[in-house]
């Protein structure tokens, strides 16, 4: 199970393994080379540039009740249950994480999930100085956020080359696990280029460094004291450290930093493909010497991929002269690319290899529906929406329809209760045609305080009408 490292509480069991005995055999040269790295001097050197992030969030009692009890009670009592309105008494939630200076004039890096939804952000330096921090920008897909504090002559950390990391190389993390400030933990690089899903746009560095809630946003160092990653998450069945820790490569983080600082947003490249891995059986079916490459299961209409001549069933073996072993290799390269970048791919089609080339375009970005707490009527739909790309629009235009795509559904919101799913295309809402997200926002403003309204959607190519109960 994937866990953020921002905060949490769990019981820690400490066990000590003791072994006795005498080893009489001589050490081989390989065994002798395995030594423990001494980071004591490095910790002293870099600690002043690391800070604890303190986040304050305001959460209403109504929101807490919905998230914690309403859905659970409805499972037992159904829609007959009427939960009385509660006074919107604000509750203050405190969270914490870690950040570090990358410039002497006060720019800092941390994780998006550390500062998401924050009303106030402060940072505490190692000399106990507390400074107010401004959120310059935050990117959910890469989990990178940029902070700025007023002042100058801060101890900025040197930036390393995460691409030069080697599996087995010693690394060091500094952070505030469970609020224990400036805790250092060391380990080795276990693997590189780990990908979790399409929603994550960076190839993570996997280590066995002990990370726990509170380490989020802290720096990962190599032996030279250079930052080569931002600690982001762990895989755990308990919420605590179990030997699998993941960090954002600093190369990717610095690219996000530059875009957020200069443009206020992150522009991503778009190719328009749906790749999958090739297993042993597919390798044999496609006459490959071994399982390698990214098999295209779909190519979006009018996308850069289609314009370049790519087709469903093609296998991408190389992309810009980089060998592709897995689909994640290709996605990692695309996630680091920029719109308008040219590409050249070596593919296999019908047993024959060929070259294709083209130019990437800008990917559409998600837009949060302007409903919910931003509207005077207070309707909480719990949707994240975006406009359709031209090729997505072409897929539903056979019925002369247009619409917007549902990218995320809050499981506690009204939309989820009514059966709306991520991937649905909303074409009509409350008897109003929907072509853009702004149309949806306008329709929300005319919703009744209570009652049922209709939402017309296209789900997997099939039109449907859903009744949305507002309560």
Secondary structure as a PSIPRED ss2 file (coil, helix, strand):
# PSIPRED VFORMAT (PSIPRED V4.0)

   1 X C   1.000  0.000  0.000
   2 X E   0.000  0.000  1.000
   3 X E   0.000  0.000  1.000
   4 X E   0.000  0.000  1.000
   5 X C   1.000  0.000  0.000
   6 X C   1.000  0.000  0.000
   7 X C   1.000  0.000  0.000
   8 X C   1.000  0.000  0.000
   9 X C   1.000  0.000  0.000
  10 X C   1.000  0.000  0.000
  11 X C   1.000  0.000  0.000
  12 X C   1.000  0.000  0.000
  13 X C   1.000  0.000  0.000
  14 X C   1.000  0.000  0.000
  15 X C   1.000  0.000  0.000
  16 X C   1.000  0.000  0.000
  17 X C   1.000  0.000  0.000
  18 X C   1.000  0.000  0.000
  19 X C   1.000  0.000  0.000
  20 X C   1.000  0.000  0.000
  21 X C   1.000  0.000  0.000
  22 X C   1.000  0.000  0.000
  23 X C   1.000  0.000  0.000
  24 X C   1.000  0.000  0.000
  25 X C   1.000  0.000  0.000
  26 X C   1.000  0.000  0.000
  27 X C   1.000  0.000  0.000
  28 X C   1.000  0.000  0.000
  29 X H   0.000  1.000  0.000
  30 X H   0.000  1.000  0.000
  31 X H   0.000  1.000  0.000
  32 X H   0.000  1.000  0.000
  33 X C   1.000  0.000  0.000
  34 X C   1.000  0.000  0.000
  35 X C   1.000  0.000  0.000
  36 X C   1.000  0.000  0.000
  37 X C   1.000  0.000  0.000
  38 X C   1.000  0.000  0.000
  39 X C   1.000  0.000  0.000
  40 X H   0.000  1.000  0.000
  41 X H   0.000  1.000  0.000
  42 X H   0.000  1.000  0.000
  43 X H   0.000  1.000  0.000
  44 X H   0.000  1.000  0.000
  45 X H   0.000  1.000  0.000
  46 X H   0.000  1.000  0.000
  47 X H   0.000  1.000  0.000
  48 X H   0.000  1.000  0.000
  49 X H   0.000  1.000  0.000
  50 X E   0.000  0.000  1.000
  51 X E   0.000  0.000  1.000
  52 X E   0.000  0.000  1.000
  53 X E   0.000  0.000  1.000
  54 X E   0.000  0.000  1.000
  55 X E   0.000  0.000  1.000
  56 X E   0.000  0.000  1.000
  57 X E   0.000  0.000  1.000
  58 X E   0.000  0.000  1.000
  59 X E   0.000  0.000  1.000
  60 X E   0.000  0.000  1.000
  61 X H   0.000  1.000  0.000
  62 X H   0.000  1.000  0.000
  63 X H   0.000  1.000  0.000
  64 X H   0.000  1.000  0.000
  65 X H   0.000  1.000  0.000
  66 X H   0.000  1.000  0.000
  67 X H   0.000  1.000  0.000
  68 X H   0.000  1.000  0.000
  69 X H   0.000  1.000  0.000
  70 X H   0.000  1.000  0.000
  71 X H   0.000  1.000  0.000
  72 X H   0.000  1.000  0.000
  73 X H   0.000  1.000  0.000
  74 X H   0.000  1.000  0.000
  75 X H   0.000  1.000  0.000
  76 X H   0.000  1.000  0.000
  77 X H   0.000  1.000  0.000
  78 X H   0.000  1.000  0.000
  79 X H   0.000  1.000  0.000
  80 X H   0.000  1.000  0.000
  81 X C   1.000  0.000  0.000
  82 X C   1.000  0.000  0.000
  83 X C   1.000  0.000  0.000
  84 X C   1.000  0.000  0.000
  85 X C   1.000  0.000  0.000
  86 X C   1.000  0.000  0.000
  87 X C   1.000  0.000  0.000
  88 X C   1.000  0.000  0.000
  89 X C   1.000  0.000  0.000
  90 X E   0.000  0.000  1.000
  91 X E   0.000  0.000  1.000
  92 X E   0.000  0.000  1.000
  93 X E   0.000  0.000  1.000
  94 X E   0.000  0.000  1.000
  95 X E   0.000  0.000  1.000
  96 X E   0.000  0.000  1.000
  97 X E   0.000  0.000  1.000
  98 X E   0.000  0.000  1.000
  99 X E   0.000  0.000  1.000
 100 X E   0.000  0.000  1.000
 101 X E   0.000  0.000  1.000
 102 X C   1.000  0.000  0.000
 103 X C   1.000  0.000  0.000
 104 X C   1.000  0.000  0.000
 105 X C   1.000  0.000  0.000
 106 X C   1.000  0.000  0.000
 107 X E   0.000  0.000  1.000
 108 X E   0.000  0.000  1.000
 109 X E   0.000  0.000  1.000
 110 X E   0.000  0.000  1.000
 111 X C   1.000  0.000  0.000
 112 X H   0.000  1.000  0.000
 113 X H   0.000  1.000  0.000
 114 X H   0.000  1.000  0.000
 115 X H   0.000  1.000  0.000
 116 X C   1.000  0.000  0.000
 117 X C   1.000  0.000  0.000
 118 X C   1.000  0.000  0.000
 119 X C   1.000  0.000  0.000
 120 X E   0.000  0.000  1.000
 121 X E   0.000  0.000  1.000
 122 X E   0.000  0.000  1.000
 123 X E   0.000  0.000  1.000
 124 X E   0.000  0.000  1.000
 125 X C   1.000  0.000  0.000
 126 X C   1.000  0.000  0.000
 127 X C   1.000  0.000  0.000
 128 X C   1.000  0.000  0.000
 129 X C   1.000  0.000  0.000
 130 X E   0.000  0.000  1.000
 131 X E   0.000  0.000  1.000
 132 X E   0.000  0.000  1.000
 133 X E   0.000  0.000  1.000
 134 X E   0.000  0.000  1.000
 135 X E   0.000  0.000  1.000
 136 X E   0.000  0.000  1.000
 137 X E   0.000  0.000  1.000
 138 X E   0.000  0.000  1.000
 139 X E   0.000  0.000  1.000
 140 X C   1.000  0.000  0.000
 141 X C   1.000  0.000  0.000
 142 X C   1.000  0.000  0.000
 143 X C   1.000  0.000  0.000
 144 X E   0.000  0.000  1.000
 145 X E   0.000  0.000  1.000
 146 X E   0.000  0.000  1.000
 147 X E   0.000  0.000  1.000
 148 X E   0.000  0.000  1.000
 149 X E   0.000  0.000  1.000
 150 X C   1.000  0.000  0.000
 151 X C   1.000  0.000  0.000
 152 X C   1.000  0.000  0.000
 153 X C   1.000  0.000  0.000
 154 X C   1.000  0.000  0.000
 155 X C   1.000  0.000  0.000
 156 X C   1.000  0.000  0.000
 157 X C   1.000  0.000  0.000
 158 X C   1.000  0.000  0.000
 159 X E   0.000  0.000  1.000
 160 X C   1.000  0.000  0.000
 161 X C   1.000  0.000  0.000
 162 X H   0.000  1.000  0.000
 163 X H   0.000  1.000  0.000
 164 X H   0.000  1.000  0.000
 165 X C   1.000  0.000  0.000
 166 X C   1.000  0.000  0.000
 167 X C   1.000  0.000  0.000
 168 X C   1.000  0.000  0.000
 169 X C   1.000  0.000  0.000
 170 X E   0.000  0.000  1.000
 171 X E   0.000  0.000  1.000
 172 X E   0.000  0.000  1.000
 173 X E   0.000  0.000  1.000
 174 X E   0.000  0.000  1.000
 175 X E   0.000  0.000  1.000
 176 X C   1.000  0.000  0.000
 177 X H   0.000  1.000  0.000
 178 X H   0.000  1.000  0.000
 179 X H   0.000  1.000  0.000
 180 X C   1.000  0.000  0.000
 181 X C   1.000  0.000  0.000
 182 X C   1.000  0.000  0.000
 183 X E   0.000  0.000  1.000
 184 X E   0.000  0.000  1.000
 185 X E   0.000  0.000  1.000
 186 X E   0.000  0.000  1.000
 187 X E   0.000  0.000  1.000
 188 X E   0.000  0.000  1.000
 189 X E   0.000  0.000  1.000
 190 X E   0.000  0.000  1.000
 191 X E   0.000  0.000  1.000
 192 X E   0.000  0.000  1.000
 193 X E   0.000  0.000  1.000
 194 X E   0.000  0.000  1.000
 195 X C   1.000  0.000  0.000
 196 X C   1.000  0.000  0.000
 197 X C   1.000  0.000  0.000
 198 X C   1.000  0.000  0.000
 199 X C   1.000  0.000  0.000
 200 X C   1.000  0.000  0.000
 201 X C   1.000  0.000  0.000
 202 X C   1.000  0.000  0.000
 203 X C   1.000  0.000  0.000
 204 X E   0.000  0.000  1.000
 205 X E   0.000  0.000  1.000
 206 X E   0.000  0.000  1.000
 207 X E   0.000  0.000  1.000
 208 X C   1.000  0.000  0.000
 209 X C   1.000  0.000  0.000
 210 X C   1.000  0.000  0.000
 211 X C   1.000  0.000  0.000
 212 X C   1.000  0.000  0.000
 213 X C   1.000  0.000  0.000
 214 X C   1.000  0.000  0.000
 215 X C   1.000  0.000  0.000
 216 X C   1.000  0.000  0.000
 217 X C   1.000  0.000  0.000
 218 X C   1.000  0.000  0.000
 219 X E   0.000  0.000  1.000
 220 X E   0.000  0.000  1.000
 221 X E   0.000  0.000  1.000
 222 X C   1.000  0.000  0.000
 223 X C   1.000  0.000  0.000
 224 X C   1.000  0.000  0.000
 225 X C   1.000  0.000  0.000
 226 X C   1.000  0.000  0.000
 227 X E   0.000  0.000  1.000
 228 X E   0.000  0.000  1.000
 229 X E   0.000  0.000  1.000
 230 X E   0.000  0.000  1.000
 231 X E   0.000  0.000  1.000
 232 X E   0.000  0.000  1.000
 233 X E   0.000  0.000  1.000
 234 X E   0.000  0.000  1.000
 235 X E   0.000  0.000  1.000
 236 X C   1.000  0.000  0.000
 237 X C   1.000  0.000  0.000
 238 X C   1.000  0.000  0.000
 239 X C   1.000  0.000  0.000
 240 X C   1.000  0.000  0.000
 241 X C   1.000  0.000  0.000
 242 X C   1.000  0.000  0.000
 243 X C   1.000  0.000  0.000
 244 X C   1.000  0.000  0.000
 245 X E   0.000  0.000  1.000
 246 X E   0.000  0.000  1.000
 247 X E   0.000  0.000  1.000
 248 X E   0.000  0.000  1.000
 249 X E   0.000  0.000  1.000
 250 X H   0.000  1.000  0.000
 251 X H   0.000  1.000  0.000
 252 X H   0.000  1.000  0.000
 253 X H   0.000  1.000  0.000
 254 X H   0.000  1.000  0.000
 255 X H   0.000  1.000  0.000
 256 X H   0.000  1.000  0.000
 257 X H   0.000  1.000  0.000
 258 X H   0.000  1.000  0.000
 259 X H   0.000  1.000  0.000
 260 X H   0.000  1.000  0.000
 261 X H   0.000  1.000  0.000
 262 X H   0.000  1.000  0.000
 263 X H   0.000  1.000  0.000
 264 X C   1.000  0.000  0.000
 265 X C   1.000  0.000  0.000
 266 X C   1.000  0.000  0.000
 267 X C   1.000  0.000  0.000
 268 X C   1.000  0.000  0.000
 269 X E   0.000  0.000  1.000
 270 X E   0.000  0.000  1.000
 271 X C   1.000  0.000  0.000
 272 X C   1.000  0.000  0.000
 273 X E   0.000  0.000  1.000
 274 X E   0.000  0.000  1.000
 275 X E   0.000  0.000  1.000
 276 X E   0.000  0.000  1.000
 277 X C   1.000  0.000  0.000
 278 X C   1.000  0.000  0.000
 279 X C   1.000  0.000  0.000
 280 X H   0.000  1.000  0.000
 281 X H   0.000  1.000  0.000
 282 X H   0.000  1.000  0.000
 283 X H   0.000  1.000  0.000
 284 X H   0.000  1.000  0.000
 285 X H   0.000  1.000  0.000
 286 X C   1.000  0.000  0.000
 287 X C   1.000  0.000  0.000
 288 X C   1.000  0.000  0.000
 289 X C   1.000  0.000  0.000
 290 X C   1.000  0.000  0.000
 291 X C   1.000  0.000  0.000
 292 X C   1.000  0.000  0.000
 293 X C   1.000  0.000  0.000
 294 X E   0.000  0.000  1.000
 295 X E   0.000  0.000  1.000
 296 X E   0.000  0.000  1.000
 297 X E   0.000  0.000  1.000
 298 X E   0.000  0.000  1.000
 299 X E   0.000  0.000  1.000
 300 X C   1.000  0.000  0.000
 301 X C   1.000  0.000  0.000
 302 X C   1.000  0.000  0.000
 303 X C   1.000  0.000  0.000
 304 X H   0.000  1.000  0.000
 305 X H   0.000  1.000  0.000
 306 X H   0.000  1.000  0.000
 307 X H   0.000  1.000  0.000
 308 X C   1.000  0.000  0.000
 309 X C   1.000  0.000  0.000
 310 X C   1.000  0.000  0.000
 311 X C   1.000  0.000  0.000
 312 X C   1.000  0.000  0.000
 313 X C   1.000  0.000  0.000
 314 X C   1.000  0.000  0.000
 315 X E   0.000  0.000  1.000
 316 X E   0.000  0.000  1.000
 317 X E   0.000  0.000  1.000
 318 X E   0.000  0.000  1.000
 319 X E   0.000  0.000  1.000
 320 X C   1.000  0.000  0.000
 321 X C   1.000  0.000  0.000
 322 X E   0.000  0.000  1.000
 323 X E   0.000  0.000  1.000
 324 X C   1.000  0.000  0.000
 325 X C   1.000  0.000  0.000
 326 X C   1.000  0.000  0.000
 327 X H   0.000  1.000  0.000
 328 X H   0.000  1.000  0.000
 329 X H   0.000  1.000  0.000
 330 X H   0.000  1.000  0.000
 331 X H   0.000  1.000  0.000
 332 X H   0.000  1.000  0.000
 333 X H   0.000  1.000  0.000
 334 X H   0.000  1.000  0.000
 335 X H   0.000  1.000  0.000
 336 X H   0.000  1.000  0.000
 337 X C   1.000  0.000  0.000
 338 X C   1.000  0.000  0.000
 339 X C   1.000  0.000  0.000
 340 X C   1.000  0.000  0.000
 341 X C   1.000  0.000  0.000
 342 X E   0.000  0.000  1.000
 343 X E   0.000  0.000  1.000
 344 X E   0.000  0.000  1.000
 345 X E   0.000  0.000  1.000
 346 X E   0.000  0.000  1.000
 347 X E   0.000  0.000  1.000
 348 X E   0.000  0.000  1.000
 349 X E   0.000  0.000  1.000
 350 X C   1.000  0.000  0.000
 351 X C   1.000  0.000  0.000
 352 X E   0.000  0.000  1.000
 353 X E   0.000  0.000  1.000
 354 X E   0.000  0.000  1.000
 355 X E   0.000  0.000  1.000
 356 X E   0.000  0.000  1.000
 357 X E   0.000  0.000  1.000
 358 X E   0.000  0.000  1.000
 359 X E   0.000  0.000  1.000
 360 X C   1.000  0.000  0.000
 361 X E   0.000  0.000  1.000
 362 X E   0.000  0.000  1.000
 363 X C   1.000  0.000  0.000
 364 X C   1.000  0.000  0.000
 365 X C   1.000  0.000  0.000
 366 X C   1.000  0.000  0.000
 367 X E   0.000  0.000  1.000
 368 X E   0.000  0.000  1.000
 369 X C   1.000  0.000  0.000
 370 X C   1.000  0.000  0.000
 371 X C   1.000  0.000  0.000
 372 X H   0.000  1.000  0.000
 373 X H   0.000  1.000  0.000
 374 X H   0.000  1.000  0.000
 375 X C   1.000  0.000  0.000
 376 X C   1.000  0.000  0.000
 377 X C   1.000  0.000  0.000
 378 X C   1.000  0.000  0.000
 379 X C   1.000  0.000  0.000
 380 X C   1.000  0.000  0.000
 381 X C   1.000  0.000  0.000
 382 X C   1.000  0.000  0.000
 383 X E   0.000  0.000  1.000
 384 X E   0.000  0.000  1.000
 385 X E   0.000  0.000  1.000
 386 X E   0.000  0.000  1.000
 387 X E   0.000  0.000  1.000
 388 X C   1.000  0.000  0.000
 389 X C   1.000  0.000  0.000
 390 X H   0.000  1.000  0.000
 391 X H   0.000  1.000  0.000
 392 X H   0.000  1.000  0.000
 393 X H   0.000  1.000  0.000
 394 X H   0.000  1.000  0.000
 395 X H   0.000  1.000  0.000
 396 X H   0.000  1.000  0.000
 397 X H   0.000  1.000  0.000
 398 X H   0.000  1.000  0.000
 399 X H   0.000  1.000  0.000
 400 X C   1.000  0.000  0.000
 401 X C   1.000  0.000  0.000
 402 X C   1.000  0.000  0.000
 403 X C   1.000  0.000  0.000
 404 X E   0.000  0.000  1.000
 405 X E   0.000  0.000  1.000
 406 X E   0.000  0.000  1.000
 407 X E   0.000  0.000  1.000
 408 X E   0.000  0.000  1.000
 409 X E   0.000  0.000  1.000
 410 X C   1.000  0.000  0.000
 411 X C   1.000  0.000  0.000
 412 X C   1.000  0.000  0.000
 413 X C   1.000  0.000  0.000
 414 X H   0.000  1.000  0.000
 415 X H   0.000  1.000  0.000
 416 X H   0.000  1.000  0.000
 417 X H   0.000  1.000  0.000
 418 X C   1.000  0.000  0.000
 419 X C   1.000  0.000  0.000
 420 X C   1.000  0.000  0.000
 421 X C   1.000  0.000  0.000
 422 X C   1.000  0.000  0.000
 423 X C   1.000  0.000  0.000
 424 X C   1.000  0.000  0.000
 425 X E   0.000  0.000  1.000
 426 X E   0.000  0.000  1.000
 427 X E   0.000  0.000  1.000
 428 X E   0.000  0.000  1.000
 429 X E   0.000  0.000  1.000
 430 X C   1.000  0.000  0.000
 431 X C   1.000  0.000  0.000
 432 X E   0.000  0.000  1.000
 433 X E   0.000  0.000  1.000
 434 X C   1.000  0.000  0.000
 435 X C   1.000  0.000  0.000
 436 X C   1.000  0.000  0.000
 437 X H   0.000  1.000  0.000
 438 X H   0.000  1.000  0.000
 439 X H   0.000  1.000  0.000
 440 X H   0.000  1.000  0.000
 441 X H   0.000  1.000  0.000
 442 X H   0.000  1.000  0.000
 443 X H   0.000  1.000  0.000
 444 X H   0.000  1.000  0.000
 445 X C   1.000  0.000  0.000
 446 X C   1.000  0.000  0.000
 447 X C   1.000  0.000  0.000
 448 X C   1.000  0.000  0.000
 449 X C   1.000  0.000  0.000
 450 X C   1.000  0.000  0.000
 451 X E   0.000  0.000  1.000
 452 X E   0.000  0.000  1.000
 453 X E   0.000  0.000  1.000
 454 X E   0.000  0.000  1.000
 455 X E   0.000  0.000  1.000
 456 X E   0.000  0.000  1.000
 457 X E   0.000  0.000  1.000
 458 X E   0.000  0.000  1.000
 459 X E   0.000  0.000  1.000
 460 X C   1.000  0.000  0.000
 461 X C   1.000  0.000  0.000
 462 X E   0.000  0.000  1.000
 463 X E   0.000  0.000  1.000
 464 X E   0.000  0.000  1.000
 465 X E   0.000  0.000  1.000
 466 X E   0.000  0.000  1.000
 467 X E   0.000  0.000  1.000
 468 X E   0.000  0.000  1.000
 469 X E   0.000  0.000  1.000
 470 X E   0.000  0.000  1.000
 471 X C   1.000  0.000  0.000
